Amino acid sequence: MPGPLDQISIIAIGYAVIVALACVYSALRWRARPPWLDSLAWMLEVLVVIRALAGLAVLAGGSRPEEFSTHLGYLIASVCIVPIALGSVPDDRGPWSVGVIGVAAVAVLVISVRMMTTL
């Protein structure tokens, strides 16, 4: 049975898929970044921060993964990706900015899967 950290990671993975699909839809439909896409990305960031806090609590509780530094790096990187992506395209509403958010969502998805395998 998966633990709480795995359950949060599964939710983050599912939500990252939703954000990535919304990016594809936005790029094909409007060719511009709609305001609600920013909200979806920030909600993904909230989920990732919750998972990072839960991951730190698991580490503080004495559970040590085999690859401690890799797991800690994944925790830190997952929290940094979405703000960096949104901060790099604050005024650009074109299709490239949609792509940047989509790539960030896919990166969060991959890191979430990797975190589940390293713990």
Backbone torsions as a table, in degrees:
resi	resn	phi	psi	omega
1	MET	NA	129.2	-178.7
2	PRO	-67.7	147.1	178.4
3	GLY	-81.5	178.6	-178.7
4	PRO	-60.1	-36.4	179.8
5	LEU	-66.1	-39.3	176.8
6	ASP	-66.9	-37.6	179.4
7	GLN	-65.5	-41.5	177.0
8	ILE	-65.6	-38.6	178.7
9	SER	-64.8	-39.0	178.4
10	ILE	-64.2	-40.3	177.0
11	ILE	-64.7	-42.8	178.7
12	ALA	-63.6	-39.0	178.1
13	ILE	-63.5	-47.1	178.6
14	GLY	-60.8	-41.6	-179.8
15	TYR	-70.8	-34.8	176.6
16	ALA	-64.3	-36.8	175.6
17	VAL	-63.5	-42.3	178.6
18	ILE	-61.7	-43.8	179.7
19	VAL	-64.7	-42.6	179.6
20	ALA	-63.6	-42.5	177.9
21	LEU	-66.6	-36.0	176.1
22	ALA	-64.9	-35.0	176.9
23	CYS	-66.1	-43.9	178.4
24	VAL	-62.2	-45.3	179.1
25	TYR	-61.6	-43.6	-179.6
26	SER	-64.7	-40.7	-179.3
27	ALA	-67.0	-37.5	-179.7
28	LEU	-79.3	-34.4	-174.3
29	ARG	-83.8	-54.6	-172.8
30	TRP	-107.1	-19.6	-174.8
31	ARG	58.8	20.8	176.5
32	ALA	-145.5	157.8	-178.9
33	ARG	-85.2	114.4	177.3
34	PRO	-74.8	155.3	-178.5
35	PRO	-61.6	-31.7	-178.2
36	TRP	-69.0	-19.7	177.6
37	LEU	-69.1	-34.6	174.7
38	ASP	-62.2	-41.4	179.0
39	SER	-63.9	-40.2	176.8
40	LEU	-61.9	-42.4	-179.2
41	ALA	-65.8	-40.9	179.3
42	TRP	-68.6	-31.6	175.6
43	MET	-67.7	-37.0	174.3
44	LEU	-61.0	-39.8	177.8
45	GLU	-62.9	-40.4	178.0
46	VAL	-61.0	-44.2	177.7
47	LEU	-61.0	-40.7	-178.6
48	VAL	-69.0	-37.0	177.4
49	VAL	-66.0	-41.3	176.9
50	ILE	-61.2	-43.2	179.0
51	ARG	-65.0	-38.7	179.0
52	ALA	-64.8	-41.6	177.8
53	LEU	-64.6	-40.1	177.0
54	ALA	-66.2	-37.6	178.0
55	GLY	-65.3	-40.1	176.5
56	LEU	-66.4	-35.6	177.2
57	ALA	-66.0	-38.9	177.2
58	VAL	-64.4	-43.2	178.6
59	LEU	-64.9	-39.7	178.9
60	ALA	-69.2	-24.9	179.7
61	GLY	-77.1	-4.8	175.4
62	GLY	109.3	-7.3	178.1
63	SER	-79.2	117.5	-178.8
64	ARG	-113.6	120.0	175.8
65	PRO	-69.7	161.2	179.8
66	GLU	-61.4	-40.7	179.4
67	GLU	-108.6	80.7	-173.4
68	PHE	-61.9	-48.5	-176.7
69	SER	-66.0	-36.1	177.9
70	THR	-65.8	-45.1	180.0
71	HIS	-63.4	-43.0	178.0
72	LEU	-64.7	-38.6	176.1
73	GLY	-62.5	-39.9	176.4
74	TYR	-63.7	-40.5	177.8
75	LEU	-60.3	-46.4	-178.1
76	ILE	-68.8	-45.4	-177.9
77	ALA	-64.2	-38.3	-177.9
78	SER	-64.8	-31.9	178.9
79	VAL	-76.1	-27.6	-174.8
80	CYS	-87.0	-22.5	-169.7
81	ILE	-65.0	-52.4	-174.6
82	VAL	-65.6	-45.2	177.8
83	PRO	-62.8	-36.1	177.7
84	ILE	-66.2	-41.9	179.9
85	ALA	-64.0	-47.1	-179.9
86	LEU	-69.6	-32.0	178.2
87	GLY	-72.7	-21.7	-179.3
88	SER	-82.3	-16.7	179.9
89	VAL	-131.7	53.8	-175.0
90	PRO	-70.2	-35.1	-176.0
91	ASP	-104.4	-13.0	-179.0
92	ASP	-83.7	118.3	179.9
93	ARG	-108.3	11.0	-176.7
94	GLY	-79.8	-177.1	-178.0
95	PRO	-64.8	-26.4	178.5
96	TRP	-66.5	-36.3	178.8
97	SER	-68.5	-32.3	174.8
98	VAL	-65.0	-40.0	177.9
99	GLY	-64.1	-38.3	178.7
100	VAL	-62.5	-43.8	178.8
101	ILE	-67.3	-38.7	177.4
102	GLY	-62.7	-42.7	177.7
103	VAL	-65.3	-38.4	177.4
104	ALA	-63.7	-39.9	178.7
105	ALA	-64.9	-41.0	178.1
106	VAL	-66.5	-38.2	177.6
107	ALA	-63.5	-41.5	176.6
108	VAL	-63.4	-39.5	177.8
109	LEU	-60.3	-48.1	-179.0
110	VAL	-64.7	-43.4	179.0
111	ILE	-63.9	-37.3	179.0
112	SER	-64.4	-41.8	177.2
113	VAL	-64.2	-43.3	179.7
114	ARG	-64.4	-36.3	178.5
115	MET	-65.0	-35.6	179.2
116	MET	-67.9	-28.6	-178.5
117	THR	-87.2	-18.1	-178.3
118	THR	-93.6	-12.5	-178.3
119	LEU	-92.1	NA	NA
